[in-house]
Amino acid sequence: MMIARKQLHIKVKDVFHLTLSHRDQLNLLTDILYDHQTDCCGSVSECEQLERLVKSLLVNPAVGEDMKQMLTDVYSYSQAGKYAQHLDDHIEAHQSKLSEWVDQLNTYF
């Protein structure tokens, strides 16, 4: 039993970060925005994830210039959502933009 415990013990330094391709990042971005659009609710951690995805995509040379303005808008949306007193109201107020962004992102797949 002691051996099993030692084998299951994982140190933080042993955990590595999974690198996502820009296509995977776009898929994840689309999924979160779609969830906000359809569920009309979300979480601060989702807004933070949107921020991280957008930051990564904006510096990625594989992402076209035509997408950068939309990504900047999504970043502003996620920043405002992260600090919104009522996140669900913020999401509700951006339904038309969410729909537009999801549609635009879906054209890349």
C-alpha positions in Angstrom: 0.0 0.0 0.0 2.9 2.4 0.7 4.3 1.9 -2.8 1.0 2.8 -4.4 0.9 6.1 -2.4 4.4 7.0 -3.5 3.6 6.2 -7.2 0.5 8.4 -7.1 2.3 11.4 -5.5 2.8 14.0 -8.1 4.9 17.1 -7.5 3.8 20.4 -8.9 7.0 20.8 -10.8 6.3 17.5 -12.6 3.1 18.9 -14.1 3.6 20.3 -17.5 1.5 22.7 -19.6 -0.2 21.3 -22.6 0.4 23.5 -25.6 -2.7 24.0 -27.8 -2.4 24.7 -31.5 -4.0 28.0 -32.7 -6.9 25.9 -34.1 -7.5 24.2 -30.7 -7.4 27.7 -29.1 -10.0 28.9 -31.6 -12.1 25.9 -31.0 -12.0 26.5 -27.2 -12.7 30.2 -27.7 -15.7 29.4 -29.9 -17.0 26.9 -27.4 -16.9 29.3 -24.4 -18.5 32.2 -26.4 -21.2 29.8 -27.7 -21.9 28.7 -24.1 -22.2 32.3 -23.1 -24.6 32.9 -26.0 -26.8 29.9 -25.5 -26.8 29.7 -21.7 -26.8 33.5 -21.1 -24.5 32.9 -18.1 -20.9 32.2 -17.4 -18.1 32.4 -14.8 -15.2 34.7 -14.0 -12.9 31.8 -14.7 -14.4 31.5 -18.2 -13.7 35.2 -18.8 -10.1 34.7 -17.6 -9.8 31.8 -20.0 -11.1 34.0 -22.8 -8.4 36.6 -22.0 -5.6 34.0 -22.0 -6.8 32.5 -25.3 -7.1 35.9 -27.0 -3.7 37.1 -25.7 -2.1 33.9 -27.1 -4.0 34.2 -30.4 -3.1 37.9 -30.9 0.6 37.2 -30.9 0.4 34.0 -33.0 1.5 34.7 -36.6 -0.8 31.9 -37.9 -3.9 34.0 -37.0 -4.9 36.3 -39.8 -5.1 40.1 -39.5 -8.8 40.0 -40.3 -9.5 38.2 -37.1 -7.5 40.5 -34.8 -10.1 43.2 -34.3 -12.7 40.6 -33.4 -10.2 39.1 -30.9 -9.6 42.5 -29.4 -13.4 43.0 -29.0 -13.6 39.6 -27.3 -10.8 40.6 -25.0 -12.6 43.8 -24.0 -15.8 41.7 -23.4 -14.0 39.3 -21.2 -12.2 42.0 -19.2 -15.5 43.8 -18.6 -17.2 40.5 -17.7 -14.4 39.6 -15.2 -15.1 42.7 -13.3 -18.8 43.0 -13.8 -20.9 43.1 -10.6 -23.5 40.9 -12.4 -21.8 38.8 -14.9 -25.0 37.2 -16.3 -26.4 40.7 -17.0 -23.1 41.5 -18.8 -23.5 38.3 -20.9 -27.2 39.1 -21.6 -26.3 42.6 -22.8 -23.8 41.2 -25.3 -26.0 38.5 -26.9 -25.9 40.0 -30.4 -22.1 40.4 -30.3 -21.7 36.8 -29.0 -23.8 35.6 -31.9 -21.7 37.6 -34.3 -18.4 36.4 -32.9 -19.5 32.8 -32.9 -20.6 33.0 -36.5 -17.4 34.7 -37.5 -15.3 32.1 -35.7 -17.2 29.3 -37.3 -16.2 30.5 -40.8 -12.6 29.6 -39.9 -13.4 25.9 -39.5 
